Structures are given as structure tokens and as C-alpha cells.
Amino acid sequence: MANNNNNDQNNRNEYFEDRAGTNDARYHVVPHEEEGWAVKEEGKGSPVFTAGSKSDAVEEAKRMAEESGSMAYIHSEHGQIEEQHNYMDE
């Protein structure tokens, strides 16, 4: 069973790495231990933006997603997705 979890995690990491730096990379607003809230781009380890308030992080994630034609996911303080904003061309 642990082997399946490792395979799932490896597949997920590869999926995000493939999208990193492309227009397919999404932006996630997540809690950040040092700054309060962070915007993380899929496939990158470090935040691309940090803020003291969630609303500032959300505003920046939405701006970045709109600019790149991507999506912004807003997570709760417990990590669950609360909202998503789609700026992709359909």
C-alpha cells in the first residue's frame, strides 16, 4: 500500500513539474508559516509571493492567473480548496 502512495506522489510531482513555467501552471493561495499567506506556482518549491493577509495573496494570485491565462486556487488554512478562479481561454 505504501508503494502505491509513493507512485501516486511521484506521478503528481511529475505532473506539476511538467506544468511549471508554462501557461498550464496554476497558482495556489496557501498558508505560509513565516509570512501568513503565500502564492505558490505549481512545480515550484518556493512561493512566488507572500503577504500578511489572505486577501492580498488572493488578489495577487488572481492577477497572476489572469495575466498568464491560467487558474487560481484559494485554499483554507487547513489546505482544502475553497474557491477557484478560471482565466483560461475556452
C-alpha atoms as an extended CHARMM CRD file, in Angstrom:
* protein
*
        90  EXT
         1         1  MET       CA              0.0000000000        0.0000000000        0.0000000000  PROA      1               0.0000000000
         2         2  ALA       CA              2.8210000000        2.4130000000        0.8220000000  PROA      2               0.0000000000
         3         3  ASN       CA              4.2970000000        1.7110000000       -2.6050000000  PROA      3               0.0000000000
         4         4  ASN       CA              1.0570000000        2.8810000000       -4.2710000000  PROA      4               0.0000000000
         5         5  ASN       CA              1.1870000000        6.1180000000       -2.2580000000  PROA      5               0.0000000000
         6         6  ASN       CA              4.7820000000        6.6880000000       -3.3860000000  PROA      6               0.0000000000
         7         7  ASN       CA              3.8030000000        6.0920000000       -7.0220000000  PROA      7               0.0000000000
         8         8  ASP       CA              0.8530000000        8.4800000000       -6.7030000000  PROA      8               0.0000000000
         9         9  GLN       CA              3.1010000000       11.1480000000       -5.1620000000  PROA      9               0.0000000000
        10        10  ASN       CA              5.7520000000       10.6570000000       -7.8640000000  PROA      10              0.0000000000
        11        11  ASN       CA              3.1180000000       10.9220000000      -10.6140000000  PROA      11              0.0000000000
        12        12  ARG       CA              1.6650000000       14.0580000000       -9.0080000000  PROA      12              0.0000000000
        13        13  ASN       CA              5.1060000000       15.6680000000       -8.6900000000  PROA      13              0.0000000000
        14        14  GLU       CA              5.9200000000       14.8680000000      -12.3170000000  PROA      14              0.0000000000
        15        15  TYR       CA              2.5790000000       16.3120000000      -13.4300000000  PROA      15              0.0000000000
        16        16  PHE       CA              3.2310000000       19.6040000000      -11.6140000000  PROA      16              0.0000000000
        17        17  GLU       CA              6.8580000000       19.7590000000      -12.7780000000  PROA      17              0.0000000000
        18        18  ASP       CA              5.7210000000       19.3780000000      -16.3850000000  PROA      18              0.0000000000
        19        19  ARG       CA              3.3720000000       22.3590000000      -15.9860000000  PROA      19              0.0000000000
        20        20  ALA       CA              5.8430000000       24.5580000000      -14.1050000000  PROA      20              0.0000000000
        21        21  GLY       CA              6.8140000000       27.6680000000      -16.0120000000  PROA      21              0.0000000000
        22        22  THR       CA              4.1250000000       27.1040000000      -18.6470000000  PROA      22              0.0000000000
        23        23  ASN       CA              0.7160000000       28.6630000000      -19.1210000000  PROA      23              0.0000000000
        24        24  ASP       CA             -0.6850000000       25.4510000000      -17.6570000000  PROA      24              0.0000000000
        25        25  ALA       CA              0.8140000000       26.1790000000      -14.2210000000  PROA      25              0.0000000000
        26        26  ARG       CA             -1.8210000000       27.1530000000      -11.6920000000  PROA      26              0.0000000000
        27        27  TYR       CA             -1.4290000000       29.4720000000       -8.7270000000  PROA      27              0.0000000000
        28        28  HSD       CA             -2.3870000000       28.3750000000       -5.2290000000  PROA      28              0.0000000000
        29        29  VAL       CA             -3.0120000000       30.6110000000       -2.2100000000  PROA      29              0.0000000000
        30        30  VAL       CA             -1.8630000000       28.6410000000        0.8310000000  PROA      30              0.0000000000
        31        31  PRO       CA             -0.9800000000       29.3400000000        4.4650000000  PROA      31              0.0000000000
        32        32  HSD       CA              2.6700000000       30.2980000000        4.9570000000  PROA      32              0.0000000000
        33        33  GLU       CA              4.3920000000       29.7990000000        8.3060000000  PROA      33              0.0000000000
        34        34  GLU       CA              6.6250000000       32.8690000000        8.0870000000  PROA      34              0.0000000000
        35        35  GLU       CA              4.5630000000       35.4740000000        6.2370000000  PROA      35              0.0000000000
        36        36  GLY       CA              0.9380000000       34.4720000000        6.8170000000  PROA      36              0.0000000000
        37        37  TRP       CA             -0.1480000000       33.5890000000        3.2570000000  PROA      37              0.0000000000
        38        38  ALA       CA              1.6850000000       32.6540000000        0.0850000000  PROA      38              0.0000000000
        39        39  VAL       CA              1.0480000000       32.2840000000       -3.6130000000  PROA      39              0.0000000000
        40        40  LYS       CA              2.7460000000       29.1840000000       -4.9660000000  PROA      40              0.0000000000
        41        41  GLU       CA              3.0720000000       28.3300000000       -8.6180000000  PROA      41              0.0000000000
        42        42  GLU       CA              2.6810000000       24.6390000000       -9.3740000000  PROA      42              0.0000000000
        43        43  GLY       CA              6.0080000000       22.8960000000       -9.7810000000  PROA      43              0.0000000000
        44        44  LYS       CA              7.9990000000       25.4610000000       -7.8240000000  PROA      44              0.0000000000
        45        45  GLY       CA              9.1200000000       24.8870000000       -4.2650000000  PROA      45              0.0000000000
        46        46  SER       CA              9.2970000000       28.4740000000       -3.0800000000  PROA      46              0.0000000000
        47        47  PRO       CA              6.3960000000       30.9200000000       -3.0430000000  PROA      47              0.0000000000
        48        48  VAL       CA              6.2720000000       33.4780000000       -5.8440000000  PROA      48              0.0000000000
        49        49  PHE       CA              4.5590000000       35.9550000000       -3.4750000000  PROA      49              0.0000000000
        50        50  THR       CA              3.9550000000       36.2360000000        0.2610000000  PROA      50              0.0000000000
        51        51  ALA       CA              1.6050000000       38.5030000000        2.1930000000  PROA      51              0.0000000000
        52        52  GLY       CA              0.4430000000       39.1440000000        5.7150000000  PROA      52              0.0000000000
        53        53  SER       CA             -3.2080000000       38.8360000000        4.7200000000  PROA      53              0.0000000000
        54        54  LYS       CA             -5.0880000000       36.2330000000        2.7660000000  PROA      54              0.0000000000
        55        55  SER       CA             -6.9300000000       38.8920000000        0.7600000000  PROA      55              0.0000000000
        56        56  ASP       CA             -3.6360000000       40.3530000000       -0.5230000000  PROA      56              0.0000000000
        57        57  ALA       CA             -2.4400000000       36.8810000000       -1.5330000000  PROA      57              0.0000000000
        58        58  VAL       CA             -5.7610000000       36.1340000000       -3.2660000000  PROA      58              0.0000000000
        59        59  GLU       CA             -5.6150000000       39.4070000000       -5.1860000000  PROA      59              0.0000000000
        60        60  GLU       CA             -2.0800000000       38.6450000000       -6.3790000000  PROA      60              0.0000000000
        61        61  ALA       CA             -2.8720000000       35.0200000000       -7.3210000000  PROA      61              0.0000000000
        62        62  LYS       CA             -5.8720000000       36.1440000000       -9.3540000000  PROA      62              0.0000000000
        63        63  ARG       CA             -3.7670000000       38.8000000000      -11.0890000000  PROA      63              0.0000000000
        64        64  MET       CA             -1.0290000000       36.2760000000      -11.9380000000  PROA      64              0.0000000000
        65        65  ALA       CA             -3.5360000000       33.6930000000      -13.1770000000  PROA      65              0.0000000000
        66        66  GLU       CA             -5.3720000000       36.2250000000      -15.3140000000  PROA      66              0.0000000000
        67        67  GLU       CA             -2.1140000000       37.5290000000      -16.7810000000  PROA      67              0.0000000000
        68        68  SER       CA             -0.9590000000       34.0130000000      -17.7050000000  PROA      68              0.0000000000
        69        69  GLY       CA             -4.3800000000       32.6880000000      -18.7620000000  PROA      69              0.0000000000
        70        70  SER       CA             -4.3180000000       30.0840000000      -16.0060000000  PROA      70              0.0000000000
        71        71  MET       CA             -6.2270000000       29.3380000000      -12.8090000000  PROA      71              0.0000000000
        72        72  ALA       CA             -6.0470000000       30.4340000000       -9.1840000000  PROA      72              0.0000000000
        73        73  TYR       CA             -6.9680000000       28.0850000000       -6.3400000000  PROA      73              0.0000000000
        74        74  ILE       CA             -7.7110000000       29.5270000000       -2.9260000000  PROA      74              0.0000000000
        75        75  HSD       CA             -7.0780000000       27.1490000000       -0.0280000000  PROA      75              0.0000000000
        76        76  SER       CA             -8.3460000000       27.3230000000        3.5390000000  PROA      76              0.0000000000
        77        77  GLU       CA             -5.9860000000       27.4660000000        6.4930000000  PROA      77              0.0000000000
        78        78  HSD       CA             -6.3200000000       23.6630000000        6.6040000000  PROA      78              0.0000000000
        79        79  GLY       CA             -5.3270000000       23.2060000000        2.9620000000  PROA      79              0.0000000000
        80        80  GLN       CA             -8.7130000000       22.4760000000        1.4020000000  PROA      80              0.0000000000
        81        81  ILE       CA             -9.6930000000       24.3070000000       -1.7830000000  PROA      81              0.0000000000
        82        82  GLU       CA            -12.3420000000       26.9290000000       -1.0130000000  PROA      82              0.0000000000
        83        83  GLU       CA            -12.5330000000       28.7310000000       -4.3520000000  PROA      83              0.0000000000
        84        84  GLN       CA            -11.1470000000       28.5510000000       -7.8500000000  PROA      84              0.0000000000
        85        85  HSD       CA            -10.8910000000       31.2530000000      -10.4820000000  PROA      85              0.0000000000
        86        86  ASN       CA            -10.5480000000       30.2300000000      -14.1190000000  PROA      86              0.0000000000
        87        87  TYR       CA             -8.8710000000       32.6370000000      -16.5380000000  PROA      87              0.0000000000
        88        88  MET       CA             -8.1500000000       30.0480000000      -19.2160000000  PROA      88              0.0000000000
        89        89  ASP       CA             -9.3350000000       30.6360000000      -22.7630000000  PROA      89              0.0000000000
        90        90  GLU       CA            -12.0670000000       28.2070000000      -23.5990000000  PROA      90              0.0000000000
